[in-house]
């Protein structure tokens, strides 16, 4: 089974098709990431509508296989909407996408965490929601990390791209008991297939251990995902299991990376 920290399907497929996607039989817990960066002035209304629709689908199906997150909460700066936003509904929220906003600096820009951004983190700390550090530049990453109580980096790589984590960021996340989701986007991993992803995983584990690593596929969030695994959780799981066993990984470590590291983080609140 896979616990996917990041799937962009809520804003990539037609809302009329969303229920069918939610109800699809799959051996995975999927985090529905609502990407807001191009929603404009209707972002808050759109997030509420999509959230309510997903919550109804979850209730109707009686499934534990779906979680909800928000990618780029910059829209909450309008009228200080962050003060009233229901963060408890979400597994995590990220401050930005790739560019600066009223809260922090995005990965492709040079801004930093603002005073308002620090207040937003306080609101998140007061909820059950985690702070997602994905898409922040390094200045904002470290400033946010210093203030947040629960941190994840939901979908990233380790290849030196501005959207990837470097050694220092990885070590600081682990030191704060954070969770890191490996994405399947070739631009951020250099992996062109599942074997390549397994090589990335092994490189990470050899340096940092397996306990803080999970998957955040970024399915539907990029066209740069190997065709052999794109939006196919069963094939991804089978390929990764086989690949990591070939590296000599135990079933417990493989299960951890695929599922239990993320599940333990969010539902046991610890990876110690």
FITORMI-567154 format. One record per residue (C-alpha): residue in one letter; x, y, z negated. Coordinates in steps of 0.5 Angstrom, whole numbers. Layout:
<atom r="a" x="X" y="Y" z="Z"/>
...
This chain:
<atom r="x" x="0" y="0" z="0"/>
<atom r="x" x="2" y="7" z="1"/>
<atom r="x" x="1" y="13" z="-3"/>
<atom r="x" x="2" y="19" z="3"/>
<atom r="x" x="3" y="26" z="0"/>
<atom r="x" x="1" y="30" z="6"/>
<atom r="x" x="-3" y="29" z="12"/>
<atom r="x" x="-6" y="35" z="16"/>
<atom r="x" x="-12" y="31" z="18"/>
<atom r="x" x="-17" y="36" z="15"/>
<atom r="x" x="-15" y="42" z="20"/>
<atom r="x" x="-13" y="38" z="26"/>
<atom r="x" x="-19" y="34" z="28"/>
<atom r="x" x="-26" y="36" z="29"/>
<atom r="x" x="-30" y="37" z="22"/>
<atom r="x" x="-35" y="32" z="25"/>
<atom r="x" x="-30" y="27" z="26"/>
<atom r="x" x="-27" y="28" z="19"/>
<atom r="x" x="-32" y="23" z="15"/>
<atom r="x" x="-30" y="18" z="20"/>
<atom r="x" x="-23" y="19" z="19"/>
<atom r="x" x="-24" y="19" z="11"/>
<atom r="x" x="-28" y="12" z="12"/>
<atom r="x" x="-23" y="9" z="16"/>
<atom r="x" x="-21" y="2" z="13"/>
<atom r="x" x="-13" y="3" z="11"/>
<atom r="x" x="-9" y="1" z="6"/>
<atom r="x" x="-7" y="7" z="4"/>
<atom r="x" x="-8" y="13" z="-1"/>
<atom r="x" x="-8" y="19" z="3"/>
<atom r="x" x="-7" y="26" z="1"/>
<atom r="x" x="-12" y="31" z="5"/>
<atom r="x" x="-8" y="37" z="6"/>
<atom r="x" x="-12" y="43" z="8"/>
<atom r="x" x="-7" y="48" z="12"/>
<atom r="x" x="-9" y="55" z="12"/>
<atom r="x" x="-4" y="59" z="15"/>
<atom r="x" x="-8" y="60" z="22"/>
<atom r="x" x="-15" y="61" z="18"/>
<atom r="x" x="-15" y="68" z="18"/>
<atom r="x" x="-20" y="72" z="13"/>
<atom r="x" x="-24" y="66" z="13"/>
<atom r="x" x="-19" y="62" z="10"/>
<atom r="x" x="-22" y="62" z="3"/>
<atom r="x" x="-29" y="60" z="5"/>
<atom r="x" x="-26" y="55" z="10"/>
<atom r="x" x="-22" y="52" z="4"/>
<atom r="x" x="-28" y="51" z="0"/>
<atom r="x" x="-33" y="48" z="6"/>
<atom r="x" x="-27" y="43" z="8"/>
<atom r="x" x="-26" y="41" z="0"/>
<atom r="x" x="-34" y="40" z="-1"/>
<atom r="x" x="-34" y="36" z="5"/>
<atom r="x" x="-29" y="32" z="3"/>
<atom r="x" x="-31" y="31" z="-4"/>
<atom r="x" x="-38" y="29" z="-2"/>
<atom r="x" x="-35" y="24" z="3"/>
<atom r="x" x="-31" y="21" z="-3"/>
<atom r="x" x="-37" y="21" z="-7"/>
<atom r="x" x="-41" y="17" z="-2"/>
<atom r="x" x="-35" y="12" z="-1"/>
<atom r="x" x="-34" y="11" z="-8"/>
<atom r="x" x="-26" y="11" z="-6"/>
<atom r="x" x="-20" y="12" z="-10"/>
<atom r="x" x="-16" y="13" z="-3"/>
<atom r="x" x="-17" y="20" z="-2"/>
<atom r="x" x="-14" y="26" z="-5"/>
<atom r="x" x="-14" y="34" z="-3"/>
<atom r="x" x="-9" y="39" z="-3"/>
<atom r="x" x="-8" y="46" z="0"/>
<atom r="x" x="-2" y="48" z="4"/>
<atom r="x" x="-1" y="56" z="4"/>
<atom r="x" x="-5" y="59" z="-1"/>
<atom r="x" x="-3" y="66" z="1"/>
<atom r="x" x="-10" y="68" z="2"/>
<atom r="x" x="-11" y="68" z="-5"/>
<atom r="x" x="-8" y="74" z="-6"/>
<atom r="x" x="-14" y="78" z="-3"/>
<atom r="x" x="-18" y="81" z="-9"/>
<atom r="x" x="-14" y="77" z="-13"/>
<atom r="x" x="-18" y="71" z="-11"/>
<atom r="x" x="-12" y="66" z="-15"/>
<atom r="x" x="-15" y="68" z="-21"/>
<atom r="x" x="-22" y="65" z="-20"/>
<atom r="x" x="-19" y="59" z="-15"/>
<atom r="x" x="-21" y="52" z="-18"/>
<atom r="x" x="-14" y="49" z="-18"/>
<atom r="x" x="-16" y="43" z="-22"/>
<atom r="x" x="-20" y="40" z="-15"/>
<atom r="x" x="-13" y="39" z="-12"/>
<atom r="x" x="-7" y="35" z="-13"/>
<atom r="x" x="-2" y="40" z="-11"/>
<atom r="x" x="-2" y="47" z="-8"/>
<atom r="x" x="4" y="50" z="-4"/>
<atom r="x" x="5" y="58" z="-4"/>
<atom r="x" x="7" y="59" z="3"/>
<atom r="x" x="8" y="56" z="10"/>
<atom r="x" x="14" y="58" z="14"/>
<atom r="x" x="14" y="65" z="13"/>
<atom r="x" x="13" y="70" z="7"/>
<atom r="x" x="7" y="72" z="4"/>
<atom r="x" x="4" y="76" z="-2"/>
<atom r="x" x="7" y="70" z="-7"/>
<atom r="x" x="14" y="68" z="-4"/>
<atom r="x" x="19" y="67" z="2"/>
<atom r="x" x="18" y="62" z="7"/>
<atom r="x" x="23" y="57" z="10"/>
<atom r="x" x="24" y="61" z="16"/>
<atom r="x" x="24" y="68" z="13"/>
<atom r="x" x="28" y="72" z="7"/>
<atom r="x" x="23" y="74" z="2"/>
<atom r="x" x="23" y="72" z="-5"/>
<atom r="x" x="18" y="70" z="-11"/>
<atom r="x" x="14" y="76" z="-12"/>
<atom r="x" x="11" y="78" z="-19"/>
<atom r="x" x="4" y="76" z="-16"/>
<atom r="x" x="7" y="69" z="-14"/>
<atom r="x" x="10" y="68" z="-21"/>
<atom r="x" x="2" y="70" z="-24"/>
<atom r="x" x="0" y="64" z="-19"/>
<atom r="x" x="5" y="59" z="-22"/>
<atom r="x" x="2" y="61" z="-29"/>
<atom r="x" x="-5" y="59" z="-26"/>
<atom r="x" x="-3" y="53" z="-23"/>
<atom r="x" x="1" y="51" z="-30"/>
<atom r="x" x="-6" y="52" z="-33"/>
<atom r="x" x="-9" y="47" z="-29"/>
<atom r="x" x="-8" y="39" z="-27"/>
<atom r="x" x="-5" y="42" z="-20"/>
<atom r="x" x="2" y="41" z="-19"/>
<atom r="x" x="6" y="46" z="-15"/>
<atom r="x" x="9" y="44" z="-8"/>
<atom r="x" x="15" y="47" z="-6"/>
<atom r="x" x="15" y="45" z="1"/>
<atom r="x" x="16" y="51" z="6"/>
<atom r="x" x="20" y="55" z="1"/>
<atom r="x" x="26" y="58" z="3"/>
<atom r="x" x="32" y="57" z="-2"/>
<atom r="x" x="31" y="63" z="-6"/>
<atom r="x" x="24" y="62" z="-7"/>
<atom r="x" x="25" y="55" z="-9"/>
<atom r="x" x="29" y="56" z="-15"/>
<atom r="x" x="25" y="62" z="-17"/>
<atom r="x" x="19" y="58" z="-17"/>
<atom r="x" x="22" y="51" z="-20"/>
<atom r="x" x="24" y="55" z="-26"/>
<atom r="x" x="17" y="57" z="-27"/>
<atom r="x" x="13" y="51" z="-25"/>
<atom r="x" x="11" y="45" z="-30"/>
<atom r="x" x="10" y="40" z="-25"/>
<atom r="x" x="13" y="40" z="-18"/>
<atom r="x" x="13" y="36" z="-12"/>
<atom r="x" x="16" y="37" z="-5"/>
<atom r="x" x="11" y="34" z="-1"/>
<atom r="x" x="14" y="33" z="6"/>
<atom r="x" x="21" y="34" z="7"/>
<atom r="x" x="27" y="31" z="10"/>
<atom r="x" x="35" y="32" z="8"/>
<atom r="x" x="38" y="33" z="15"/>
<atom r="x" x="40" y="41" z="14"/>
<atom r="x" x="34" y="44" z="17"/>
<atom r="x" x="31" y="50" z="14"/>
<atom r="x" x="25" y="46" z="12"/>
<atom r="x" x="29" y="40" z="9"/>
<atom r="x" x="32" y="40" z="2"/>
<atom r="x" x="40" y="40" z="1"/>
<atom r="x" x="44" y="36" z="-5"/>
<atom r="x" x="43" y="42" z="-10"/>
<atom r="x" x="35" y="42" z="-9"/>
<atom r="x" x="34" y="35" z="-9"/>
<atom r="x" x="38" y="34" z="-16"/>
<atom r="x" x="35" y="40" z="-19"/>
<atom r="x" x="28" y="37" z="-17"/>
<atom r="x" x="30" y="30" z="-20"/>
<atom r="x" x="33" y="34" z="-26"/>
<atom r="x" x="26" y="37" z="-27"/>
<atom r="x" x="22" y="30" z="-26"/>
<atom r="x" x="20" y="32" z="-19"/>
<atom r="x" x="17" y="28" z="-14"/>
<atom r="x" x="20" y="28" z="-7"/>
<atom r="x" x="16" y="26" z="-1"/>
<atom r="x" x="20" y="24" z="6"/>
<atom r="x" x="16" y="26" z="12"/>
<atom r="x" x="16" y="22" z="19"/>
<atom r="x" x="18" y="29" z="23"/>
<atom r="x" x="24" y="27" z="27"/>
<atom r="x" x="26" y="35" z="27"/>
<atom r="x" x="27" y="34" z="19"/>
<atom r="x" x="30" y="27" z="19"/>
<atom r="x" x="33" y="25" z="25"/>
<atom r="x" x="30" y="19" z="25"/>
<atom r="x" x="27" y="17" z="32"/>
<atom r="x" x="23" y="10" z="29"/>
<atom r="x" x="22" y="7" z="23"/>
<atom r="x" x="29" y="4" z="22"/>
<atom r="x" x="32" y="11" z="22"/>
<atom r="x" x="27" y="12" z="17"/>
<atom r="x" x="30" y="7" z="13"/>
<atom r="x" x="37" y="9" z="14"/>
<atom r="x" x="35" y="16" z="11"/>
<atom r="x" x="31" y="13" z="5"/>
<atom r="x" x="38" y="8" z="4"/>
<atom r="x" x="42" y="15" z="4"/>
<atom r="x" x="38" y="18" z="-1"/>
<atom r="x" x="37" y="12" z="-6"/>
<atom r="x" x="45" y="11" z="-5"/>
<atom r="x" x="46" y="18" z="-8"/>
<atom r="x" x="40" y="19" z="-12"/>
<atom r="x" x="36" y="13" z="-14"/>
<atom r="x" x="29" y="11" z="-12"/>
<atom r="x" x="25" y="13" z="-17"/>
<atom r="x" x="23" y="20" z="-15"/>
<atom r="x" x="22" y="19" z="-7"/>
<atom r="x" x="16" y="18" z="-4"/>
<atom r="x" x="12" y="19" z="3"/>
<atom r="x" x="9" y="25" z="5"/>
<atom r="x" x="8" y="23" z="12"/>
<atom r="x" x="6" y="30" z="15"/>
<atom r="x" x="1" y="26" z="20"/>
<atom r="x" x="-3" y="31" z="24"/>
<atom r="x" x="2" y="36" z="22"/>
<atom r="x" x="7" y="35" z="28"/>
<atom r="x" x="8" y="32" z="35"/>
<atom r="x" x="15" y="30" z="33"/>
<atom r="x" x="13" y="24" z="30"/>
<atom r="x" x="16" y="17" z="33"/>
<atom r="x" x="10" y="14" z="37"/>
<atom r="x" x="11" y="7" z="34"/>
<atom r="x" x="8" y="10" z="27"/>
<atom r="x" x="4" y="16" z="28"/>
<atom r="x" x="-2" y="16" z="24"/>
<atom r="x" x="-1" y="8" z="23"/>
<atom r="x" x="0" y="7" z="16"/>
<atom r="x" x="0" y="-1" z="16"/>
<atom r="x" x="5" y="-1" z="22"/>
<atom r="x" x="9" y="4" z="17"/>
<atom r="x" x="9" y="0" z="11"/>
<atom r="x" x="10" y="-6" z="15"/>
<atom r="x" x="16" y="-3" z="18"/>
<atom r="x" x="19" y="0" z="12"/>
<atom r="x" x="18" y="-6" z="8"/>
<atom r="x" x="22" y="-10" z="13"/>
<atom r="x" x="27" y="-5" z="14"/>
<atom r="x" x="29" y="-4" z="7"/>
<atom r="x" x="29" y="-11" z="5"/>
<atom r="x" x="34" y="-12" z="10"/>
<atom r="x" x="38" y="-7" z="6"/>
<atom r="x" x="37" y="-11" z="0"/>
<atom r="x" x="32" y="-7" z="-3"/>
<atom r="x" x="27" y="-11" z="-9"/>
<atom r="x" x="20" y="-11" z="-8"/>
<atom r="x" x="19" y="-7" z="-14"/>
<atom r="x" x="24" y="-1" z="-11"/>
<atom r="x" x="20" y="-2" z="-4"/>
<atom r="x" x="13" y="-1" z="-8"/>
<atom r="x" x="16" y="5" z="-12"/>
<atom r="x" x="18" y="9" z="-6"/>
<atom r="x" x="11" y="7" z="-2"/>
<atom r="x" x="6" y="8" z="-7"/>
<atom r="x" x="8" y="7" z="-15"/>
<atom r="x" x="13" y="13" z="-15"/>
<atom r="x" x="7" y="18" z="-13"/>
<atom r="x" x="2" y="14" z="-17"/>
<atom r="x" x="6" y="14" z="-23"/>
<atom r="x" x="8" y="22" z="-22"/>
<atom r="x" x="0" y="24" z="-22"/>
<atom r="x" x="-3" y="19" z="-26"/>
<atom r="x" x="2" y="18" z="-31"/>
<atom r="x" x="5" y="25" z="-31"/>
<atom r="x" x="12" y="22" z="-31"/>
<atom r="x" x="18" y="18" z="-27"/>
<atom r="x" x="22" y="17" z="-33"/>
